[in-house]
């Protein structure tokens, strides 16, 4: 499988909508949004989301795409947001079932971490539904550890999720910059 991960472009609103609906259909209990709510969002909202996430250092969607084995196209997505001063929050991670265990999830997390390092992030925080054993194992393999207490742990518990964190790996160049205005 030929895999590439790229940041979403300003003209990718329909692609983001399609990926989000596929993810919510595949794993309805894994996200904080329902398939019905996502499907009902007007096109203008999807366009605004993509514009806000395609440039700058406040938030970014990353899309994994394949060529070669199997049908080509988008097979994964992740959202990462900046939490000043030095934390990147990962949301809405999803990988197409047919390519799971093929490095797509790892590539998405690495793209999110690299983007976060570019503005000076020191660590990444994410939440995973407590009953998602494959997800927990996956994140542990990537070096994430459970957050036992504090605001991130409490926030996750309210939704049946566990908070996990990982330092931005050594060797990634960090360039501290102030956040861009919203």
Buried (B, 14 or more C-beta within 10 A) or exposed (E): EEBEBEBBBEEBBEBBBBBBBBBBEEBEEBBEEEBEEBEEBEEEEBBEBBBBBBEBBBBBBBBBBBEEEEEEEBBBBBBBBBEEEBBBBBBBBBBBEEBBEBBBBBBBBBBBBBBBBBBBBBBBBBBBBBEBEEBBEBBEEBEBEBBEEEEBBEBBEEEEBBBBBBBBEEEBEBEEEEBEEE
